């Protein structure tokens, strides 16, 4: 079986690197995307993806906008999309808009491996801390 792969949308390089490192520690590869407006070209260039992490607050297209684009793509409509943000008050809006899961920032390195395993199994995770 090939290594799982994640797509990470975050305009903050530090946060992006933290998540990429946590994923790598769980043997999950990742593709970082700092410019959400690149979504169309990114989706065209990726063969398969197992999970997508979206920061909700990004310039250009925010996480909700990116989610809407993902929902219209037959190749990615069934991939779990995780909102991850410092704005934990957005958890209900994220659920209403159709996110698969929600993880608040900062990510907890002790909890993240279990959260990731659950998401990759198709289970939902709704964690604000």
Residue, then its C-alpha position, 0 to 999 in steps of 0.5 A: x500500500x502506498x503512503x497516505x498523502x495530505x494536501x495542506x492549504x495554509x498561508x502561514x509558513x510556520x503553521x504549514x511546516x508544523x502540520x507537515x512535520x506532524x504528518x511526516x511523523x505519521x508516515x503521511x506525505x504532504x503537499x503544501x499550498x500557501x496560495x489558495x487561488x492555486x487550487x485548480x492547478x494543484x488539483x489538476x496536478x495531483x493523482x490522489x489525495x487521502x486528506x485535505x487540511x484547510x486553514x479557514x482564514x487565508x487571503x484570496x479564497x478562504x477555507x470555505x471557498x476552497x471547500x466549495x471548489x473541492x465539492x464540485x470536483x468528482x475526483x476529490x468530493x469524497x476526500x475528507x476535508x479538515x478545517x484547521x484554524x485558530x478560530x475555534x468559534x467557527x466549528x459550527x459553521x464548518x460543520x454546517x458547510x460540510x467539512x468532514x472534521x475540525x481541529x483547532x490550532x495550535x495542533x496538539x502533537x500528543x493528540x494529533x496522531x490519534x486524530x489523524x488515524x481516525x480521519x484516515x479511517x473515515x471517522x469525523x473529529x471535532x476538536x477545538x483544543 
